[in-house]
Amino acid sequence: MYRKFLVIALLSFFSVSLYAQQSDNEDGTYTNPVIWADFPDNDVIRVGDTYYMVTTSMYFFPGVPLLQSKDLVNWTYAANAVQRFKQHPFYDLKGGDRYGKGQWASSIRYHKGKFYILFLTLDEGGFLCTASKAEGPWEIRKLVRPYYDAGLFFDDDGRIYIVHGYSKLSVTEVDANLAPLSRDSIIFDKVQRPGLEGSHVYKKDGYYYIYATYGGGDGYQVCLRSKNIYGPYEEKVVLKDDMNLYGKGVHQGALVETPLGEWWSVIFQDRVGVGRVPTLQPVQWIDGWPVVGKNGRAVVTHVKPRMEATAPVMVLPGSDEFNDGKLGIQWAWNHNPDDSAWSLSKRKGYLRLTTAGVTTGLLHARNSLTQRIFGPFSDATTALDISGMKAGDVAGLAVLQLPYAFIGIRAMEAAKFIVMEHAGNRIDSIAIGKEPRVFFRASVNTVRNQAYFYYSLDNRTFIPLGDTLNMAFDLKMFTGNRFTLFNYATVQTGGYVDVDWFHLNTRQGPPNLFKASSRIAADRYDDIYGAHVAPGNDSSEPGAQEISHLTAGAWIRFNQVDFDREYKYLLLRVAPRGGDIHIYLDRDSLNPYATVAVPEQPSLKYMTVSVPVKPLTGRHRLTFAFTGNIPSTARFNWFTFADSNQQAYTSVPLVSHLYTADPSAHLFNGKIYIYPSHDTAAPMKESDNGDHFQMADYHIFSMDSIGGKVTDHGAVLRVQDVPWAAKQLWAPDAAFSNGTYYLYFPAKDKQGVFRIGVASSKQPAGPFVAEKAPIAGSYSIDPCVFRDDDGSFYLYFGGIWGGQLQNWNNNRYDATARLRGQKDVAILPRVAKLSRDMKSFENVPQAIKITDSTGRLYNEQENDKRFFEAAWMHKYNGKYYFSYSTGDTHNIVYAIGDSPYGPFTYQGVILKPVEGWTNHHSIIQVGNKWYLFYHDTQLSGKTHLRNIKVMELKYNSDGTIQTLSAFR
């Protein structure tokens, strides 16, 4: 065990979290969600000075979790009321399962010294749990009948009622055993829409109140009231808002009164993969109605409930060393466990999971041990001793829902393999020999709803394996995704793994505390007025959001921005549609700390603007107020503080001693070669024709590996070395065939028309000798050479505006031709197959069709998707990926096809706009990783003086490419 205690010490040194995230801001406020994890269907009561909350756990046991708090903000576990559910063999995964079923929405009450928890299961009926103490022991018994989404109510005259139902609400008087004393009485059926449910009953000032929800992802909360328990009832919407998550209404919960007379509601919000998370909302009684939130909106950050004494910050447990002889209360088995097949005593300090029956996969495996995932991110790491596994056993760490994915060990007769499996399909594997111990990690981003998987053999270097899990909330399971430890047999039983420890790392500290130098997303505000959250259009990343409805007078506020040191500039990411943004500091609402005049540039979707600011230190409150004539298309994405008026970059320039652009990268002889343009500081005025790009030679660069030293091989071809060329050696590309390296390049001929030339060399770094004439039939700019699997080569080319592609129709030049109209079909790029000599076309250039998913060609006005310039082709998993720049919308996008000639179906954005007007790229594979080479203007800040860069490119499991940003 020495090694184990050493690991624990090291983890403490590196501040690895042993607990889940907090919601207490440690300044008298809290930020929602109060628990960023799957604790849905909240019902809350207060007994003395302690609040108790029951939630839904469905088919996970121990289940029916009961939590406790002193202030409604900081929660801890009190008990799991039901240790296992014995009502049907499906709960033992025998002959079936209870996914999506089990224990549903509960009602909790305290009456005459006893706790009552009432719930139903759809298949087995109604159940009542009782205890004299919240910690238990709890007794459970089946009722004579079920009550759907029940609200248990003890009236002040001693009578007991249950309100229940879906869409049509009924009340039933019951006896002390909750057996009905009368028939159900329908009390409300005039619903606004189907789905009224989740009823809880209260009595105040002579009124009976039924607090209920119209459920669903866009659900909202209503209240019914009547002077008589049997009605008639009137109805009022008391909260209809999606807080700071677009389209996800805050709904279904409970009301509770504090000892000081304040009223609050604990009420959940559906947050997709992580599940349904509880929020805490203030309640005001207005005209006899409980109005939830503030000014009709759900609060994000708010003052905590008033108390006579401040409650300490409390967080839920997450990690487990398995040293205590019992499992942490945060764990729950997927369905009932087989207690004979797990142990904390057979090897002290370890959890032993022994295979319990032969099964076909994870969803049917008993003794899978789970716990909730916490937002906004969670990293779960575990150490497994796998020496006891038998052939056919599968063990590891999963993220469980539909779809599920895991990283684990699959034991075979001859060897063991680390595998990553996704929805039952093996995505990747690696043999590990006789290693007795492995480490697995699942890293979850609950904002993007994505999970990633890693393995390690030394607990230091974690290596990614497989693909990305896009987490869902599938109603077939009806719970948030969970981390899951498992070991199951597919051939024979008796194999086991020993789990040394499980560490959960989540966000720590006050949730609304942001470093000033970080990119602070606008949708993470503390307070908002007038504006709204909307889906993000500046990024194709899942979960991206931005702030819209920036009408005059609207504002958003961040209460705790930490200036660890002084910064000179404030940077904001906005859609440039005009208007002003005034930034106010702390409590000053009259004198702006800074004012940003947002440019009005309709041709740009988004841009980063910056203003100099007075340096600050310490923590400050920032309010962003919007004024002026701001159109509905205005958006606010994020802000940050920096030492420069340029934002932080994802990558550093590969070359800094001269300006380079348009990098075409290739792997030749195991070394990376880059063929870029060479920008020069020509005294030319900028124009749409690109006259300010007066490149006159080519330099070639090489490096042994990504991140390695870059070698400049000098000028390998100059414009004066090209007999037919007059000027402007723009973006080149290179290829290797039959012992010769070929450099393809555009240049303007003596008549000012762009043609494509070719030069050759016996070395990848040149020097190159140009042919006396351009390639016959070639024209325009930006050549890209692609070698297919059969050895054929294709040349892709074209560029509009200064690239002159608009002047070519049916491969004939027309100097008088103009750009297409907005509603005309956009100009298409070209492709021609190269002859065996690599210096001529085998066929005439053909137009490349780029379409939407229906096969429709894009119009010129769809300039965020149509082709502009910078063609590139690569192949991945048998598919052809044609990527290109959209020019005046500044994205690198891509389309996929089944032939090198197309057609290609548009997929999305690879690289968002960089600093500078142009965006140009190449994509290559190095080892088992893919990389995107690109340029920006970090070194100069000038569009015509650029610098080349590189960053890793990643694919999703469906073959789509993850969107990249040039900025952190």
Buried (B, 14 or more C-beta within 10 A) or exposed (E): EEEBEEBBEEBEEEEBBBBBBBBBBEBEBBBBBBBBBBBBBBBBBBEEEEBBBBBBBBBBBBBBBBBBBBBBBBBEBBBBBBBBBEBBEBBBBEEEBBBBBBBBBBBBBBEEEEBBBBBBBEEBBBBBBBBEEBEBEBEBEEBEBBBBBBBBBBEEEEEBBBBBBBEBBBBBBBEEEBEBEEEBBEBBEEBEEEBBBBBBBBEBEEBBBBBBBBBBBEBBBBBBBBEEBEBEBEBBBBBBBBBBBBEBBBBBBBBBBBEEEBBBBBBBBBBBBBBBBBBBBBBEEEEEBBBBBBEEBBBBBBEBBEBEEEBEBBBBBBBBBBBEEEBBBBBBBBBBBBEEBBBBEEBEBBBBBBBBBBBEEBBBBBBBBBBBBBBBBBBBBBBBBBEBBBBBBBBBBBBBBBBBBBBBBBBEEEEBBBBBBBEEEEBBBEEBEEEEBBBBBBBBBBBBBBBBBBBBBEBEEBEBBBBBBBBBBBEEBBBBBBBBBBBBBBBEBEBBBBBBBBBBBBBEEBBBBBEBBBBBBBBBBBBBBBBBBBEBBBBBBBBBBBBBBBBEEBBBBBBBBBBEEEBBBBBBBBBBBBBBBBBBBEEEEEEBBBEBEBEBEEEBBBBBBBBEBEEBEEBBBBBBBBBBEBEEEBBBBBBBBBEEBBBBBBBEBBBEEBBBBBBBBBBBEEBBBBBBBBBBEBEEEEEEEBBBBBBBBBBBBBBEEBEEEBBBBEBBBBBEBBEBBEBBBBBBBBBBBEEEBBBBBBBBBEEEBBBBBBBBBEBBBBBBEBBEBBBEBBBBBBBBBBBBEEEEBBBBBBBBBBBBBBBBEEBEEEEEBEBBEEEEBBBBBBBBBBEEEBBBBEEEBBBBBBBEEEEEBBBBEBBBBBBBBBBBBBBBEEEBBBBBBBBBBBBBBBBBBEEBBBBBBBBBBBBBBBBBBBBBBBBBEBEEEBBBBBBBBBBBEBBBBBBBBBBBBBBEBEBBBBBBBBBE
